[in-house]
Amino acid sequence: MIKKCLFPVAGYGTRFLPATKSMPKEILPIVNKPLVQYGVEEAIEAGLVDIGMVTGRGKRSIEDHFDVNYELEHQISGSDKEEYLASIREVMDKAAFSFTRQVEMRGLGDAILNGKRLIGDEPFGVVLSDDLCLPEEDGEGVMAQMVKLFKQFRCSIVAIQEVPDEMIHKFGVIEGEQIKDGLFQVTGMVEKPALEDAPSNLAIIGRYILTPDIFDIIEETPPGKNGEVQITDALLTQAKNGCVLAYKFKGRRFDCGSVEGFVEATNHVYENIYKA
């Protein structure tokens, strides 16, 4: 019923300059695995095995990561180093990849619209690699949790978490009516509001499930904050005309778009996953 997942990976990663001058931020490793691979593994766990990526200039190494490197693999074939490729080989076996380019950086809404040619007329997931989401012990990933909800409600869903007051201005924030514990029907959304303008402390993070009518809505959505086409504006239109749910997910999120969050995620994964 839902098999496709879109990865907008065209951003410049300016907060990590000079490292990202020639290397995509999505390839930055959390210990020994690129950020984008964590997101793809999360999508695969949820059954989203048709992976579409919206890339940009200088992003070719993302495509190369999900492809065979014949020279490297020949050199380490039969050695104990070959086991280091096990996780990426498993990803390549389970998923199919397609790529398109966002020529001009015009916001997340525009990036998602660029992915229309990869998605078609189907519901789909969206994963932002900057947000590393790790499940609770023995729990499911965020996308797997959201796919279960989609099968029940058949409408767009955004993942949310509570954030402290001093962080409100960095997020899209929802207003909603609680349907049940941890699940809200969205009645309003504000992109990066000042604290006094925020309708709640429930912030949207980088996990979505969207119905295909979102593409037509984005096309009719004018640029918003910072002159960018905001997905929150399109989702607000969808919420007013139909239904959008907000889900307070189970798990832990790291903001790997910031240096502090990236270091925190690296330390956590090293201590709790890599060493284990």
SVG drawing of the C-alpha trace seen along z (x, -y; Angstrom):
<svg xmlns="http://www.w3.org/2000/svg" viewBox="-12 -37 55 52">
<polyline fill="none" stroke="black" stroke-width="0.4" points="0.0,0.0 2.9,-2.4 6.3,-1.4 8.0,-4.7 10.1,-7.1 11.6,-10.4 14.9,-11.8 15.5,-15.5 19.3,-15.6 20.1,-18.7 21.0,-21.1 24.4,-22.8 25.1,-21.8 26.6,-25.3 26.7,-24.7 29.4,-22.1 31.7,-24.1 34.5,-23.6 33.8,-19.8 30.8,-20.1 32.5,-22.2 33.2,-19.1 31.3,-16.4 27.6,-16.2 26.5,-16.6 24.4,-13.4 27.6,-11.4 29.0,-12.6 29.4,-9.5 27.9,-8.8 30.8,-6.6 31.2,-4.4 27.9,-4.9 26.7,-7.9 23.7,-9.8 21.7,-9.0 22.2,-5.3 20.6,-5.4 17.6,-7.0 17.4,-4.5 17.6,-1.6 14.7,-3.1 12.6,-3.4 13.4,0.2 12.3,1.4 9.0,-0.3 8.6,1.5 9.5,-1.6 11.9,0.1 11.5,-2.2 13.9,-5.0 13.8,-8.3 16.4,-11.0 16.3,-14.6 19.9,-15.6 21.8,-18.6 25.2,-19.7 28.1,-18.1 26.0,-15.2 27.2,-12.4 28.9,-10.6 25.4,-9.8 24.5,-7.9 27.9,-6.2 27.4,-5.1 24.3,-3.1 26.2,-1.4 28.9,1.2 32.5,0.1 34.2,2.9 37.8,1.9 37.4,1.6 35.4,4.7 37.9,6.7 40.7,5.5 39.2,6.6 37.4,9.7 38.0,12.6 39.7,10.6 38.3,9.7 37.6,6.2 34.8,7.4 32.5,7.7 32.5,3.9 30.4,3.8 27.7,6.0 25.3,3.3 25.4,1.4 25.2,4.6 22.0,5.5 20.5,2.1 21.4,2.4 19.8,5.9 16.6,4.8 15.9,1.4 15.8,-0.1 17.1,-3.7 16.2,-6.5 17.5,-10.0 16.5,-13.4 17.9,-16.9 16.7,-20.1 18.3,-22.7 17.6,-25.7 17.3,-25.5 13.8,-26.9 12.8,-25.1 11.6,-21.7 8.3,-22.0 10.0,-22.6 12.3,-19.7 9.4,-17.4 7.7,-18.7 10.8,-17.8 10.3,-14.3 6.9,-14.0 8.5,-12.3 9.9,-9.6 6.8,-9.1 3.9,-9.3 0.3,-9.1 1.0,-7.2 1.3,-7.9 4.9,-8.1 7.2,-8.7 9.7,-11.6 12.9,-11.3 15.2,-14.2 18.6,-12.7 19.6,-15.6 17.2,-14.1 18.7,-10.9 15.9,-8.9 16.8,-5.9 14.1,-3.5 13.6,-2.6 15.2,0.7 13.5,3.5 11.1,0.9 10.2,-0.1 11.7,-2.9 9.7,-6.1 8.7,-5.4 7.5,-1.9 5.3,-3.5 3.9,-6.0 3.2,-3.5 1.0,-1.6 -0.9,-4.8 -1.3,-5.5 -2.8,-2.1 -5.5,-3.0 -6.2,-6.6 -5.1,-7.0 -4.1,-10.6 -0.9,-12.7 1.0,-12.3 3.8,-14.4 6.1,-13.3 6.3,-15.7 8.1,-16.1 7.9,-18.5 10.7,-21.1 11.8,-23.6 10.8,-27.3 14.2,-28.4 14.1,-26.0 10.6,-26.8 11.8,-29.3 13.8,-26.6 10.8,-24.4 7.4,-24.2 4.9,-24.0 1.5,-22.5 -1.8,-23.3 -4.2,-20.4 -6.9,-18.4 -5.8,-15.3 -7.5,-12.2 -5.7,-9.8 -2.5,-9.6 0.3,-11.0 -1.9,-11.6 -3.4,-14.9 -5.6,-16.1 -3.8,-19.2 -5.8,-22.5 -3.0,-24.9 0.7,-25.1 3.3,-27.9 6.8,-27.8 9.5,-28.9 7.4,-31.1 8.6,-33.5 7.8,-32.0 4.8,-34.3 3.3,-33.3 3.8,-29.5 0.4,-27.7 2.1,-24.8 5.5,-23.3 4.9,-20.4 7.4,-20.7 7.5,-18.9 10.6,-16.8 12.0,-15.3 9.6,-12.4 6.4,-12.6 3.9,-10.4 2.2,-12.3 -0.7,-11.6 -0.1,-12.4 -2.5,-15.3 0.2,-17.2 2.0,-17.8 -0.9,-19.9 -1.1,-21.8 2.6,-22.6 2.3,-23.9 -0.3,-26.4 1.6,-27.4 3.4,-30.7 6.8,-31.2 6.7,-31.8 9.3,-32.5 12.7,-33.3 11.2,-33.2 11.1,-29.4 8.2,-27.1 7.4,-25.6 5.9,-22.2 4.2,-23.4 2.2,-25.9 1.1,-23.1 0.2,-20.8 -1.8,-23.5 -3.9,-23.8 -4.3,-20.0 -5.3,-20.0 -8.0,-22.7 -9.4,-20.8 -9.1,-17.3 -7.1,-15.7 -3.5,-15.8 -2.4,-14.0 0.6,-14.7 2.2,-11.8 4.3,-12.1 6.7,-9.3 8.5,-6.8 12.3,-7.0 15.1,-9.5 15.9,-12.2 19.3,-13.8 19.6,-17.1 22.5,-16.2 22.1,-19.4 23.9,-21.1 27.4,-20.4 26.3,-19.9 23.6,-17.4 26.0,-15.6 28.6,-15.1 25.9,-14.0 24.6,-11.4 28.1,-10.2 28.9,-9.7 25.5,-7.9 25.9,-5.6 29.5,-4.7 28.6,-3.9 25.3,-2.2 25.3,-0.6 28.8,-0.4 30.6,0.9 27.7,3.2"/>
</svg>
